Amino acid sequence: MSKEQLLLKIEQKRTELVEIVLKHGFTAAYTIKVSQDLDSLLNEYNAGRTQKSLSNS
C-alpha cells in the first residue's frame, strides 16, 4: 500500500471513529474495535517512516 493510500485510510478510519464515539460513546465495544483498527494503521504508517529514516542514515 502506498503512503498516500495509507494516509487516506487513516483519515477515513479517524472520521469513522469520531462518528461512532458520538453515537455510542467511548467505551462501546465497537468504538474500541475501530480505535484499535486506527492504532494498527498508525503503527503501520510509523513503521514505514522509521524504516525510511533508518535507511537514510
Buried (B, 14 or more C-beta within 10 A) or exposed (E): EEEEEBEEBBEEBBEEBEEBBEEEEEEEEEBEEBBEBBEEBBEBBEEBEEEEEEEEE
